[in-house]
């Protein structure tokens, strides 16, 4: 052991003895200088360097400080660096560096160039010394002082090179020092807690002519973008002095960060810098914050083949398209990614595919397969995602139940959906979204007490900040016929909700007023809702995007339709017709509008017109349940010859909406008149049970 230690120490000594310094075409070994430094004789070490390498005072001090820094003696390096008069050195160097070489005589030109090179080398030594002083202070924990020293390096460079650092003739060592200082300064200000100074340093780095290399510039741009995204410090727009007329000026941190990240991605595409996958991740996060995932999809499509794994690109594109509302395009990409020859067991892709399928009854059975595969693959470190897979399975089974061909199959699927969601809670006990989905399933199973408990848990978990929790609570209370309590909940939710997002709550409040036989108050609420949606439409203007239209919880068409239904129930036919005309102007072919017109005709005794109007809806929307029920009811009223056809319409309506109370009631009447007393009794019992648990809106209207 001792032999090995002595061998290592001798190797270090040999290395120290072999080290040399090359300056001004002269060479000198550092062993003698370092020995004097070890003895504390800084002046003697300085004299040795000045004599051996023909250096002035500042250059010798700079070289001594570098030696101390390289040896790890930071305190000693600081003592040496403190003796350098930076301002005096800059004043001496500035004239020789800014002097242009003469072009008249070759001989004088060569002489000037040599003087210029010597001056650059001297500047390089002095500026490197100040940079190493900043690094020493940083390592010793004196960060604010380090930032000031680093800033002085860049200030000196700007004074020496008034027109920016020249591209071709600059000394490599000088350029390296400047590049390092440009990168280090904003980091020092951040560590010192001086965030506005850090912002200024980043902008100075990117706007000044530092002759930075592509990779160095990219690192600065990335650092600035991340600081803008995650620091929580508002930067504000760049100063007017650096703004160019007609150029785009970012309005906030997010816009400026996105702009920087787009520049970085463009450099990657052009091959100027190496591909950095984290840039795409930060870019995805930034665009998701402002809902512009379609822009992200476009950027992903521009990535050259081979840069990203194709499955990774498909999956990220699928997320982008799904967030932009293009679920079919997203699912097609995921199908490619999950192909047996690609990555069929990619857990995240399986979960995203299941989530997309859970929103469409036609795709629900496909989503069940994805969810089950995800559950099987949620092992080891991914075990925590098993709860998410069970949640997706429950959602897909619940959606699949809506298209079941028989009551038996529907009950089985609903039961399995509930079991999956309940099992998911063992893995995701504190997941508010899971609690909410479980509440919806309980509500659709007429288990109002359990649904009420889930709604309250969701509100507690989210602090009442998510509107859908309040809406679920109000709907469950309305299903329990507790309309006044539901209205209190709705009013509380309105007080906690921003004005622009109150539409769905005001619509619920209007329907609660109708349920409490308060039509005049319902009309006033609808008028408030109408004013809100019209103000929203005017605020967005004609350039409102499709995604913004889809995000509106209540449309102006719905308000006019609701007012038409209200006035129709009050037999105010003229007012109802005016509202219907307003609704038709917004949506010319609507099943809901035609249905209301048919109800009005029937109420006024115009049975044939009502029947024709309801029948006209079915080619327009064969799945519109209210019109199927209305046609079945009218056929029942026409007499015994029409009972088979009426039964067919009402049965079709119940296949589409098993909880439709009116369909069960009229089907019971058909069975009674047809002599099927037992079947009629079952239908009446179902209608009675549903009447006691019928919410003012469908629970699916929340999701």
C-alpha positions in Angstrom: 0.0 0.0 0.0 2.8 2.4 0.9 4.6 1.5 -2.3 1.5 2.4 -4.4 1.0 5.7 -2.5 4.7 6.7 -3.0 4.4 5.7 -6.7 1.3 8.0 -7.1 3.0 10.9 -5.3 6.1 10.5 -7.5 3.9 10.5 -10.6 2.2 13.7 -9.5 5.6 15.3 -8.8 6.8 14.3 -12.3 3.7 15.8 -13.8 4.3 19.1 -11.9 7.9 19.2 -13.0 7.0 18.5 -16.7 4.4 21.3 -16.9 5.4 24.3 -19.1 4.0 27.7 -19.9 4.2 29.1 -23.4 3.8 32.9 -23.8 5.2 35.4 -26.4 7.0 32.6 -28.2 8.9 31.7 -25.0 8.7 28.6 -22.8 9.2 28.2 -19.1 8.7 25.2 -16.7 6.4 26.0 -13.8 8.2 23.9 -11.1 10.3 26.9 -10.0 7.4 29.3 -9.9 5.1 26.8 -8.0 7.8 26.2 -5.5 8.0 29.9 -4.7 4.2 30.0 -4.5 4.2 27.2 -2.0 6.6 29.2 0.1 4.2 32.2 -0.1 6.6 34.4 -2.2 4.1 35.7 -4.7 6.3 38.7 -5.7 9.3 36.4 -6.4 7.1 34.0 -8.4 5.8 37.0 -10.3 9.3 38.3 -11.0 10.4 34.9 -12.3 7.5 34.9 -14.8 8.1 38.5 -15.9 11.8 37.8 -16.5 11.4 34.4 -18.1 8.5 35.2 -20.4 8.8 39.0 -21.0 5.5 39.7 -19.3 4.1 42.9 -17.7 2.7 43.0 -14.2 -0.9 42.2 -15.1 0.0 39.3 -17.4 2.3 37.8 -14.9 -0.3 38.1 -12.2 -2.9 36.5 -14.5 -0.6 33.6 -15.2 0.2 33.1 -11.5 -3.5 33.1 -10.7 -4.2 30.5 -13.3 -1.5 28.2 -11.9 -3.0 28.5 -8.4 -6.5 27.8 -9.7 -5.3 24.7 -11.6 -3.7 23.4 -8.5 -7.0 23.9 -6.6 -5.7 26.6 -4.3 -8.7 28.9 -4.6 -7.8 31.2 -1.7 -4.3 31.6 -3.1 -5.7 32.3 -6.6 -7.9 35.0 -5.2 -5.0 36.7 -3.5 -3.1 36.7 -6.7 -6.1 37.9 -8.8 -6.9 40.7 -6.4 -3.6 42.4 -7.4 -4.6 42.8 -11.0 -5.8 46.3 -12.0 -8.3 45.4 -14.7 -9.2 48.9 -15.7 -5.6 49.9 -16.3 -5.0 46.8 -18.4 -8.0 47.5 -20.6 -7.0 51.1 -21.1 -3.6 49.9 -22.4 -5.0 47.1 -24.5 -7.9 49.0 -26.1 -6.0 51.2 -28.5 -3.8 48.4 -29.9 -6.8 46.1 -30.4 -9.1 48.6 -32.0 -6.4 49.9 -34.4 -6.9 48.7 -37.9 -4.0 47.2 -39.8 -2.6 49.4 -42.6 -3.2 48.2 -46.1 -0.6 50.5 -47.9 2.5 48.7 -47.1 2.9 44.9 -46.7 5.8 45.3 -44.2 3.9 47.8 -42.0 0.8 45.6 -42.2 2.7 42.5 -41.0 4.1 44.5 -38.1 0.7 45.8 -37.1 -0.8 42.3 -37.3 1.9 41.0 -35.0 1.3 43.8 -32.5 -2.4 43.1 -32.8 -1.9 39.4 -32.0 0.3 40.2 -29.0 -2.3 42.5 -27.7 -5.0 39.9 -28.1 -3.0 37.4 -26.2 -2.4 39.9 -23.4 -6.1 40.6 -23.3 -6.8 36.9 -23.3 -4.6 36.4 -20.2 -6.1 39.3 -18.3 -9.7 38.4 -19.1 -9.2 34.8 -18.3 -7.8 35.8 -15.0 -10.9 37.7 -14.1 -13.1 34.8 -15.3 -11.1 32.4 -13.1 -11.5 34.8 -10.2 -15.3 34.5 -10.7 -15.1 30.7 -10.8 -13.0 30.7 -7.6 -15.6 32.9 -5.9 -18.4 30.7 -7.1 -16.7 27.5 -5.8 -16.1 29.3 -2.4 -19.8 30.1 -2.2 -19.4 33.9 -2.8 -21.9 33.9 -5.7 -22.9 37.6 -5.8 -19.2 38.6 -5.9 -18.6 36.0 -8.6 -21.4 37.4 -10.7 -20.0 40.9 -10.5 -16.5 39.7 -11.6 -18.0 37.7 -14.4 -20.0 40.8 -15.5 -16.8 42.8 -15.5 -15.3 40.4 -18.0 -18.1 41.1 -20.5 -18.0 44.8 -19.8 -14.3 44.8 -20.6 -14.8 42.9 -23.8 -17.4 45.4 -24.9 -15.0 48.3 -24.2 -12.1 46.6 -26.0 -14.1 45.5 -29.0 -16.5 48.4 -29.7 -18.1 46.7 -32.8 -18.3 43.2 -31.4 -15.7 40.4 -31.4 -14.2 39.9 -34.9 -15.0 36.5 -36.4 -11.7 35.6 -38.1 -8.9 37.3 -36.3 -9.9 36.8 -32.7 -7.6 34.7 -30.5 -9.1 31.2 -29.8 -8.4 31.4 -26.1 -10.0 34.8 -25.8 -13.1 33.6 -27.6 -13.3 30.6 -25.3 -13.1 32.8 -22.2 -15.8 35.1 -23.5 -18.1 32.2 -24.4 -17.7 30.7 -20.9 -18.4 34.1 -19.3 -21.5 34.6 -21.4 -22.8 31.2 -20.3 -21.8 31.5 -16.6 -23.1 35.0 -15.8 -26.9 34.3 -15.9 -26.4 31.1 -13.9 -24.5 33.1 -11.2 -27.3 35.7 -11.0 -29.9 32.9 -10.7 -27.9 31.2 -7.9 -27.6 34.6 -6.2 -31.4 35.1 -6.3 -31.0 38.1 -8.6 -33.6 37.1 -11.1 -34.0 40.4 -13.0 -30.2 40.6 -13.4 -30.4 37.0 -14.8 -33.0 38.0 -17.3 -30.8 41.0 -18.4 -27.8 38.7 -18.7 -29.6 36.2 -20.9 -30.9 38.9 -23.2 -27.5 40.6 -23.3 -25.9 37.2 -24.2 -28.3 36.7 -27.1 -28.5 40.3 -28.4 -24.8 41.3 -28.2 -22.2 40.3 -30.8 -20.1 37.8 -28.9 -19.3 35.6 -31.8 -20.6 32.5 -30.0 -20.5 29.1 -31.5 -23.8 27.3 -32.4 -23.6 24.9 -29.5 -22.8 27.7 -27.0 -25.6 29.9 -28.3 -28.0 27.0 -28.1 -27.1 26.3 -24.5 -27.8 29.9 -23.6 -31.1 29.9 -25.5 -32.2 26.7 -23.8 -31.2 28.0 -20.4 -33.2 31.2 -21.0 -36.2 29.3 -22.2 -36.2 27.0 -19.2 -35.9 30.0 -16.9 -38.8 31.7 -18.5 -40.9 28.6 -18.2 -40.2 27.5 -14.7 -38.8 30.4 -12.7 -42.1 32.0 -11.9 -40.5 35.4 -12.5 -42.2 37.7 -15.1 -39.6 38.9 -17.5 -41.6 41.5 -19.4 -41.0 42.5 -23.0 -37.4 43.3 -24.2 -36.5 47.0 -24.1 -37.4 49.2 -27.0 -33.8 49.7 -27.8 -33.4 46.2 -29.1 -36.8 45.9 -30.8 -36.9 46.1 -34.6 -39.8 47.8 -36.4 -42.2 45.2 -37.7 -40.7 42.3 -35.8 -42.6 40.0 -33.4 -42.3 41.0 -29.8 -43.3 38.3 -27.2 -45.9 39.6 -24.7 -45.1 37.3 -21.8 -42.7 34.6 -20.5 -44.6 31.8 -22.2 -44.5 33.3 -25.7 -40.8 34.2 -25.4 -39.9 30.7 -24.2 -41.9 29.1 -27.1 -40.1 31.4 -29.5 -36.7 30.3 -28.2 -37.5 26.6 -28.2 -38.8 26.9 -31.8 -35.5 28.5 -32.8 -33.6 25.6 -31.1 -35.7 23.1 -32.9 -35.1 24.8 -36.3 -31.3 24.7 -35.6 -31.7 20.9 -34.9 -33.6 20.4 -38.1 -30.9 22.3 -40.1 -28.1 20.3 -38.5 -26.5 23.3 -36.9 -26.6 21.7 -33.4 -27.0 18.2 -32.1 -30.6 16.9 -31.5 -31.6 17.4 -27.9 -34.8 15.4 -27.0 -35.3 17.5 -23.8 -36.0 20.6 -26.0 -39.0 18.8 -27.6 -40.2 17.8 -24.1 -40.0 21.4 -22.8 -41.6 22.6 -26.1 -44.5 20.1 -25.6 -45.0 21.4 -22.1 -45.0 25.1 -23.1 -47.5 24.5 -25.9 -49.8 22.4 -23.7 -50.0 25.3 -21.3 -51.5 27.5 -23.9 -53.5 24.8 -25.6 -51.7 25.0 -29.0 -50.9 21.3 -29.4 -51.7 21.5 -33.1 -48.5 23.6 -33.4 -46.6 20.9 -31.6 -48.0 18.3 -34.0 -46.7 20.4 -37.0 -43.2 20.7 -35.4 -43.1 16.9 -34.8 -44.0 16.3 -38.4 -40.9 18.3 -39.4 -38.5 16.1 -37.4 -36.3 14.2 -39.8 -36.5 10.4 -39.9 -34.0 8.8 -37.6 -33.8 11.6 -35.1 -36.6 10.2 -32.9 -37.8 6.7 -32.7 -40.9 6.4 -34.9 -43.0 5.0 -32.1 -42.1 7.8 -29.8 -43.0 10.3 -32.5 -46.3 8.6 -33.2 -47.2 8.5 -29.5 -46.3 12.2 -29.1 -48.2 13.1 -32.2 -51.2 11.1 -30.9 -51.2 13.1 -27.7 -51.0 16.4 -29.6 -53.9 15.5 -32.0 -56.0 14.2 -29.1 -55.5 17.4 -27.1 -56.5 19.3 -30.3 -59.7 17.3 -30.5 -58.6 15.1 -33.4 -59.2 11.8 -31.7 -59.5 9.7 -34.8 -56.1 10.8 -36.2 -54.6 10.2 -32.7 -56.1 6.7 -32.5 -54.8 5.8 -36.0 -51.3 6.8 -34.9 -51.6 4.7 -31.7 -52.8 1.7 -33.7 -49.6 1.9 -35.7 -47.4 2.3 -32.6 -49.2 -0.7 -30.9 -48.9 -3.0 -33.9 -47.3 -6.4 -33.1 -44.2 -5.5 -35.1 -43.7 -2.2 -33.3 -44.3 -1.7 -29.6 -47.5 -3.6 -28.8 -46.9 -3.5 -25.0 -46.1 0.2 -24.6 -48.0 1.0 -21.5 -48.5 4.7 -22.0 -49.7 4.2 -25.6 -52.2 1.6 -24.4 -53.6 3.9 -21.7 -53.9 6.8 -24.1 -55.6 4.6 -26.7 -58.0 3.3 -24.1 -58.8 6.9 -22.9 -59.6 8.0 -26.5 -61.8 4.9 -27.0 -63.6 5.5 -23.7 -65.1 8.7 -25.2 -66.8 7.0 -28.1 -69.4 4.2 -27.7 -68.5 2.7 -31.1 -64.8 2.4 -30.1 -65.5 1.3 -26.5 -65.0 -2.4 -27.2 -61.6 -1.7 -28.8 -60.7 0.4 -25.7 -61.5 -2.5 -23.4 -58.8 -4.6 -25.1 -56.3 -1.8 -24.8 -57.1 -1.3 -21.1 -56.8 -5.0 -20.3 -53.4 -5.2 -22.1 -52.3 -2.1 -20.1 -53.3 -3.8 -16.8 -51.4 -6.9 -17.8 -48.2 -4.9 -18.5 -48.4 -2.7 -15.4 -45.8 -4.7 -13.5 -42.7 -3.8 -11.5 -41.9 -0.1 -11.5 -45.1 0.5 -13.5 -47.4 -1.1 -11.0 -48.7 2.3 -10.0 -50.3 2.6 -13.4 -52.4 -0.5 -12.9 -55.0 1.8 -11.2 -55.1 4.0 -14.3 -55.6 0.9 -16.5 -58.5 -0.3 -14.3 -60.0 3.2 -14.4 -59.8 3.2 -18.3 -61.3 -0.3 -18.3 -64.2 0.8 -16.2 -64.8 3.9 -18.5 -64.7 1.8 -21.6 -67.1 -0.9 -20.2 -69.5 1.8 -19.1 -69.5 3.4 -22.5 -69.8 -0.1 -24.2 -72.9 -0.8 -22.0 -74.7 2.1 -23.8 -74.7 0.2 -27.1 -75.5 -3.3 -25.6 -78.0 -5.3 -27.6 -79.9 -6.7 -24.6 -80.7 -5.7 -21.1 -78.8 -8.6 -19.7 -75.6 -7.6 -21.5 -76.1 -4.0 -20.5 -76.5 -4.9 -16.8 -73.4 -7.2 -17.0 -71.2 -4.5 -18.6 -72.4 -1.8 -16.1 -71.6 -4.1 -13.2 -68.1 -4.9 -14.6 -67.5 -1.2 -15.1 -68.4 -0.5 -11.5 -66.1 -3.3 -10.3 -63.2 -2.0 -12.3 -63.5 1.5 -11.0 -63.9 0.3 -7.4 -60.8 -1.9 -7.8 -58.9 1.1 -9.3 -59.5 3.0 -6.0 -57.3 0.5 -4.2 -54.4 1.8 -6.3 -55.5 5.4 -6.7 -57.2 6.3 -3.4 -56.4 10.0 -3.7 -57.1 10.4 -7.4 -59.9 13.0 -7.7 -60.7 12.1 -11.3 -61.2 8.5 -10.4 -63.5 9.5 -7.5 -65.5 11.6 -10.0 -65.8 8.8 -12.5 -66.9 6.4 -9.8 -69.5 9.0 -8.7 -70.9 9.1 -12.3 -71.2 5.3 -12.4 -73.0 5.2 -9.1 -75.3 7.9 -10.2 -76.2 6.1 -13.4 -76.8 3.0 -11.3 -79.4 5.0 -9.3 -77.1 4.6 -6.2 -77.6 8.2 -5.3 -76.2 8.0 -1.8 -72.8 6.6 -3.0 -72.8 9.1 -5.8 -73.4 11.9 -3.3 -70.5 10.7 -1.2 -68.2 10.7 -4.2 -69.3 14.1 -5.3 -68.5 15.5 -1.8 -65.1 13.7 -1.8 -64.2 15.2 -5.1 -65.1 18.7 -4.0 -63.0 18.3 -0.9 -60.1 16.8 -2.8 -60.1 19.7 -5.3 -60.9 22.4 -2.8 -64.1 23.2 -4.8 -62.0 24.7 -7.6 -63.3 22.3 -10.3 -66.8 23.0 -11.6 -67.8 19.5 -12.6 -67.7 18.4 -8.9 -70.4 21.0 -8.0 -72.4 20.0 -11.0 -72.4 16.4 -10.1 -73.4 17.2 -6.5 -76.3 19.4 -7.8 -77.5 16.7 -10.3 -77.5 14.0 -7.6 -79.5 16.2 -5.3 -81.9 16.9 -8.2 -82.2 13.1 -8.8 -83.2 12.8 -5.1 -85.9 15.5 -5.7 -84.0 17.9 -3.4 -84.3 20.9 -5.8 -83.9 23.7 -3.3 -80.7 22.1 -2.0 -79.4 21.6 -5.5 -80.1 25.3 -6.2 -78.1 26.3 -3.1 -75.2 24.1 -4.4 -75.5 25.7 -7.9 -75.4 29.2 -6.4 -72.4 28.4 -4.4 -70.6 27.1 -7.5 -71.5 30.2 -9.4 -70.0 32.4 -6.7 -66.8 30.3 -6.9 -66.6 30.3 -10.7 -65.3 33.0 -13.1 -68.0 34.8 -15.0 -67.0 33.4 -18.4 -67.3 29.9 -17.1 -70.7 30.1 -15.5 -72.7 29.0 -18.5 -73.4 25.4 -17.6 -74.2 26.4 -14.0 -76.8 29.0 -15.1 -78.4 26.5 -17.4 -78.7 24.0 -14.5 -80.2 26.8 -12.3 -82.8 27.6 -14.9 -83.8 23.9 -15.1 -84.0 23.7 -11.3 -86.3 26.7 -11.3 -88.6 24.9 -13.8 -88.5 21.8 -11.6 -89.7 23.9 -8.7 -92.5 25.4 -10.8 -90.9 28.8 -11.0 -91.1 29.6 -14.7 -90.7 33.4 -14.4 -87.5 33.0 -12.4 -86.3 30.4 -14.9 -86.9 32.8 -17.7 -84.8 35.5 -15.9 -82.0 33.0 -15.5 -82.1 32.1 -19.2 -81.8 35.8 -20.1 -78.7 36.1 -17.9 -77.3 33.0 -19.7 -78.2 34.5 -23.1 -76.4 37.7 -22.3 -73.3 35.7 -21.1 -73.0 33.5 -24.3 -73.6 36.5 -26.6 -70.9 38.5 -24.8 -68.5 35.5 -25.1 -69.2 35.3 -28.8 -68.5 39.0 -29.3 -65.3 38.8 -27.2 -63.9 36.1 -29.4 -65.0 37.7 -32.6 -65.3 36.1 -36.1 -61.8 34.6 -35.9 -62.8 32.2 -33.1 -61.2 28.8 -33.7 -63.1 25.5 -33.8 -61.5 24.4 -30.5 -62.8 27.5 -28.8 -66.3 26.8 -30.1 -66.1 23.2 -28.8 -64.8 24.4 -25.4 -67.9 26.5 -24.8 -70.1 24.6 -22.3 -73.3 26.3 -23.4 -74.0 27.6 -26.9 -76.4 30.4 -27.9 -78.4 27.8 -29.8 -79.0 25.9 -26.5 -80.2 29.0 -24.7 -82.8 29.8 -27.4 -83.9 26.2 -27.5 -84.3 26.2 -23.7 -86.3 29.4 -23.8 -88.5 27.9 -26.6 -89.2 24.8 -24.4 -90.0 27.1 -21.4 -92.5 29.3 -23.3 -94.0 26.2 -24.9 -94.7 24.7 -21.5 -96.4 28.0 -20.6 -98.5 28.0 -23.8 -96.8 31.3 -24.8 -96.8 30.2 -28.5 -95.7 33.5 -30.0 -92.7 33.8 -27.7 -91.8 30.1 -28.3 -92.0 30.6 -32.0 -89.7 33.6 -31.9 -87.1 31.6 -29.8 -87.3 28.7 -32.3 -86.6 31.1 -35.2 -83.6 32.4 -33.3 -82.4 28.8 -32.8 -83.0 27.9 -36.5 -80.9 30.9 -37.6 -78.0 29.4 -35.6 -78.5 25.8 -36.5 -80.8 25.2 -39.5 -81.3 21.5 -39.2 -81.6 20.4 -35.6 -83.5 17.5 -34.1 -84.1 19.4 -30.9 -85.7 22.3 -32.7 -88.0 20.1 -34.7 -89.0 18.1 -31.6 -90.0 21.3 -29.8 -92.0 22.3 -32.9 -93.8 18.9 -32.8 -94.5 19.3 -29.1 -96.1 22.7 -29.7 -98.2 21.3 -32.5 -99.4 18.5 -30.4 -100.2 20.9 -27.5 -102.3 23.0 -29.9 -104.2 19.9 -31.1 -102.5 19.7 -34.4 -101.8 15.9 -34.2 -101.0 15.2 -37.8 -98.6 18.1 -38.1 -97.0 17.0 -34.8 -96.6 13.4 -36.1 -95.1 14.6 -39.4 -92.7 16.9 -37.6 -91.5 14.2 -35.3 -91.1 11.7 -38.1 -89.0 14.3 -40.0 -86.5 14.2 -37.2 -85.7 10.5 -37.6 -83.9 10.7 -41.0 -82.0 13.7 -39.7 -80.9 11.9 -36.5 -82.0 8.3 -36.1 -80.7 8.2 -32.5 -82.6 11.2 -31.2 -84.6 9.5 -28.3 -87.2 12.2 -27.5 -88.6 12.0 -31.0 -88.8 8.2 -31.0 -90.7 8.5 -27.7 -93.0 11.2 -29.1 -93.7 9.1 -32.2 -94.4 6.0 -30.1 -96.8 8.0 -27.8 -98.7 9.5 -30.8 -99.0 6.0 -32.4 -100.4 4.7 -29.1 -103.0 7.4 -29.0 -104.1 6.6 -32.6 -105.5 3.3 -31.5 -105.0 -0.5 -31.4 -103.9 -0.9 -35.0 -100.8 1.2 -34.4 -99.7 -0.5 -31.1 -97.1 -2.8 -32.7 -95.4 0.1 -34.5 -95.6 2.2 -31.3 -94.0 -0.7 -29.3 -91.2 -0.9 -31.9 -90.4 2.9 -31.6 -90.5 2.8 -27.8 -88.3 -0.3 -27.6 -85.8 1.3 -29.9 -85.8 4.4 -27.7 -85.1 2.3 -24.6 -82.2 0.5 -26.3 -80.6 3.9 -26.9 -81.5 5.3 -23.5 -82.5 2.7 -20.9 -83.3 5.3 -18.2 -85.9 7.3 -20.2 -88.9 7.5 -17.9 -91.3 8.6 -20.6 -90.4 5.7 -22.9 -91.1 3.2 -20.0 -94.4 4.8 -19.2 -95.7 4.8 -22.8 -94.4 1.3 -23.4 -96.4 0.3 -20.3 -99.5 1.9 -21.8 -99.0 0.1 -25.1 -98.7 -3.3 -23.2 -101.8 -2.5 -21.2 -103.9 -1.8 -24.2 -102.5 -4.8 -25.9 -103.5 -7.1 -23.1 -100.0 -7.7 -21.6 -100.7 -6.8 -18.1 -97.6 -8.3 -16.5 -95.3 -6.5 -19.0 -97.3 -3.3 -18.5 -96.8 -3.6 -14.7 -93.0 -4.0 -15.1 -92.9 -0.9 -17.3 -94.9 1.2 -15.0 -92.7 0.1 -12.1 -89.6 1.1 -14.0 -91.1 4.5 -14.9 -92.1 5.1 -11.3 -88.5 4.2 -10.0 -86.9 6.4 -12.7 -89.3 9.3 -11.8 -88.0 9.2 -8.3 -84.3 9.3 -9.4 -84.5 11.5 -12.6 -82.0 14.3 -12.6 -82.7 17.6 -14.4 -79.9 16.8 -16.8 -78.2 13.6 -17.9 -75.1 12.7 -15.8 -73.2 12.3 -19.0 -73.6 16.0 -19.7 -70.9 16.7 -17.2 -68.2 14.5 -18.8 
